[in-house]
Amino acid sequence: MKENFQVSVIVAIYNSDAEALKKTLDSIVIQKGIAWEVILTDDGSQQKDFSWLPAYFDNHRIQNYRLLENPENMGTI
């Protein structure tokens, strides 16, 4: 059965610094008492390394996350 989320948090990323992104995620993962998911979306960043994300979420015992990546920047739409 699919879990019903009370909150979906969308984090838009573009050429984001890993440390800044970790601070953003830290502020999300401390939330308690709600069912939530995190959706990270990257809009064709030139510099990106998201290889650390699975370990980050594993360390925080979080399974409800997705990373969506555009191969190129779509600009303002």
N, C-alpha and C positions, 0 to 999 in steps of 0.2 A: 504494500500500500504506500502511495506517495505521501510524504509528510506535508501537512499544511503549514506554510510559513506565515507568520504574522508580519514579518518584516523582510523585505529584500533590499539589500544595500548594494548600490551600483557605484563602483569606483572607476572613473574615467582616467585613463593613463595615456600620456603622450610624452615620450622622452623623459620619463620620471626617474628621479634619483632613487635607488633602492632603499637607502636609509629613510628618505621622506615617505616612501610607500610603506615601509615597515611601521613607521609612526602612525600612519593612517590606519593600517590594519590593526595595530595594537589598540587603538581607540575603539575599534569595532568589536574585537574578540573579547573584551572585558565585559560586554553587556551580558546580563544574566536575566533569567526569568522569561525569556521570549524565544520562540522558534524563529530562526533567521537563516538567511543564505547571503553569501557575498558573490556578486558578479563583478569581475574585473574585465574591463574592456579597453584594449589598446588600439589606438587609431593609427597604425602604421609607423610606430616609432622607428627612428633610425638606429638608436642605441637601445637595445633591450636584451635583458637576460632575466627570464622568469624561472630559471631552473631551480631557484631556491624556494619557490612558492609551495610545492608539495611538502617539503620538509617543515616549512613554517607552519602550515595548517596541521600537519601531523603532530607537531610539537604542542599545538594548542588543542589537540583532539577535535578538530573541525573537519567534517566531511562535506558540508554543504557549501561548496564554492565552485565557480566556473571561471575559466579564463577564455575570453573571446578576443581573437586577434585579427585585425584587418591587415592584409599584406601591404597596403599602401594607404597613405593618409587620405581620408575622404573629405577633409575640410569641413567647414561649417555647412550643415544641411538643415 
